[in-house]
Amino acid sequence: MALATRTAPRPSPTPRTPVGRFWGSTLGMKAVMAVSGLIMLGYLVVHMLGNLKIFFGPDEFNAYGRWLRHMGEPFLHSHWGLWGARIVLLAAVLAHAVSAYRLSRRDLRARPVGYAHRRRRASYATRTMRWGGVILGLFIVWHLLDLTTLTVNENAQEGRPYENVVATFSTWYGNTVYLTAMLALGLHIRHGFWSAAQTLGAGTVRRDRTLKALANLLALVITAGFVSVPLAVMTGLVN
């Protein structure tokens, strides 16, 4: 079968420093994506476990919110621990997004014209990784405006995280945005964890099935953990 003519990609200038060469290489960008993704995965596990404290009532959940603002005291000043975690997480998100964008652009430059006939060999999660990333990026902005700055939460109360969560998930749009993002997150974790393991050299022929099973389990547990909160509010279990 004849293939469409391809145009050779323009060679990129070779970075002079070791860091520049690493960052400019495909392997380097994939490694940055893998490490930043694992950092975010660790955060998601901790965040999900913290969210589940809402099932123990407003006093415990609000106390957890106060602890987050003052964690590390008295060694650290108030809010320093929280802001330190935010900075690390923000750096991971930016590194992940920039690496994904650069890899995507490089792939498009390498193959400006596709095959005449295409076959879908990738899974649904693989084909939707890019759109899933966009959805999650937009959701992060919404989530911060909703439960951190309280900008879009009409019934928000400063220092009352339990009540703010209930207020958010008492609206159809809050539930729609959150549930859509969590489904995208599950697909992203399912493919991303396995891909990160491969990039960092953990994957082998023998380990592939184990890694894929672990990726599926992580995606299922984390998605179910996050989704359980809005479902509990909608059903009246949390109010």
N, C-alpha and C positions, 0 to 999 in steps of 0.2 A: 504494500500500500504506500503510495507516494506521500511524502511529508511536506508540509508547508515550508517555504524558504525561511530561514532564520537569519536575523541580523546579529552579527557578533557584538556583544556588549562592549562598551568603552572601558578600557582598563582604568582602574582607580589608581591615583597616586599612592605609592608605597610609603606608609608612615615610617619615620626614622627611628623612633624610640621603641623599646620592647613592649611598653604598654600600648602604644599606638598600633603596633603591628598585631598585637593580640586582639585589641578592640576592633581592628579593621578586618580581621579574618572571620570567616563563617564559623569556624569552630569556637573562636573567642566569644562571638555574639551568642552562640547557642549555649556556651558555658555560663555566661552572664544571665541569660534567660533561665537556665536551670537552677542556679544558686538563688537568684532573686525569687523564683517561683517557690522554692522550698522554704525560704524565709516567710513568704506570704502564707504558705500552707501551714507552717507552725503557728502563725498568728491566728489563722482561721480556726484551728483546733482549740486554742486557748479561748478565743472569742466565743466560739460555740458553747464551750463548757460554762463560760460566764453567763451567757444568755439563758442557759437552762436553770439558773438560780431563780428565774422569775417564777418557777413553779413552787417555790418555797414561800412565796408571799411578798408583799411590798416592803416590809421591814428589812428582810434579808437582801432583796435585790437593790434597794436604795442604799443599804450599808455597803454593798459591793461597789456601787457607783462612787461612794465617798472614798472607799479604799483605793480605787483607781486614781483618784485625784491626789491622794496623799501617799501612795506607795513609795517605799524607799526612805520614809522619814524614820528617825531623825537624821540619818546619814545624809539624805538628800533633802533639799528644800521642797516645800509643797509644790506639786505639779511638775517638778523636774523629771521624775521617773516617767510620768505620763507623756511629757513632751519628748523625752528621749526615745520612747517606744514609737511615738508618732513620726519622728524624724527618720528612724531606721526603716519603718514601714513605707514612708513616702519615698525614700531613696530606692527601696526595692521595687515599688510600683513604677517609678520613673524608669529605672534600669530595665525592667521587664518590658515596658511599653516601647521604649526607644529601640531596644534590641529586636523586638517583634517587628516594628515598622521597618527597620533597616534590612532585616532578613527578607521581609516581604518585597521591598523595593528591589533588592538584589535578585530575588527569584524572578520578578517580572522583567528585569533587564536581561537576564540570562535567557528567558524564553518569551520574547515579545509576541511571537505568533505561535498559537497552539497547534496541536495535531489536527488533521482533517477529521478524524473520528476519535472520540474520547470514550473511555470506559471508566466508570466509577469504581475504583478499587479501595478507596479509603472509607473508613467508617463515618457514620453521621457526625460523631464528635469531632473527627479530624477535619471534615469539610466545613464545620461551623466554628472552628477555633477562632478565626479572625473576627467573625461577627460576634461571637461570645465575648471576646476581649473588649470590643466596642461597647456592648451592652453592660458589661461589668464596670468599665470606666465611667460610663454615664451614671450607673447606679451608685458608685462611690460618691460622686458629687451630690446626688440626691440624698443619700444616706447621711452625709455630713450636714447638709442643710436641714435635714429632718430631725435628727436626734443628737447632733453635736451643737450646732449653732441655733437650733430650734427656729430657723427662719420660715420654713414651710409647714411647720406643725402648728395648726391654729389653736389647739388646746394645750400647748406645751407649758410646763411649769418648771422654772429654774430649780435645779437640784432635786428633781423628782423623776428619775429615770423610769421607774415602774409605771407611773401614771402617763408618761410620755409615750412609752411603748404601747400601752393600751389605747391611747388616743390615736396613734398612727394606724394601728391595725383594726380600728373601729371604722375606718373609711374604706370604700371600695378601691379607690385609687392607690392608697397605701399598700393594700394587700396585693393588688395587681402588679405594681412595680416590684415589690419585694419577692413575690413568688416567681415572677418571670426571671428575675436576676438570679435567684437561687437555683432554678433549673439550668440556666446557662452556666452557673458556677459548677454544678455537678458534672456537666459535660466537660468543662474546662479542666477540672481536677482529674477526671477519668483519663483523658488523653495526656494532659500535661505532666502528671506524676510519672507515667511510664516513659514519656519522652525525655524527661529530666534524668531519670535513672540511666537511660541509654546514653545520653550525652556525657554523663559523669563516669561512665565505664562500669556501672553496676549490672548492666544487662548482659546476659549470655544466653545461648540457646537453651540451656537447662533452666535458667532463672526466668526466662520470658513469661512463662505461664504463671509463675508465682508473683512476679511483678504486676502482671495484668490483673490477677485476682486481687492483689492488695490495692491497686488503683481503683478497681470497681468497688471494693469494700470502703475505702476512704471516701470516695465520691458519694456513696449511698449513705454512710453514717453522717457525714458533714451536712449533706443536703437535708436529710431527715431531721437532724438536730436544729438547723436554722428554720426549716419550714414548720416545725412543731410549735413555735411561738405564735406566729400569726393564726395558725389553725386553732390553737388553744383560746386565743382571744375571740375568734369568730364563733366558736362553739360555746363560749361562756365559761370555759374551764378556768380561764384567767380573766378577771374583770376588776 
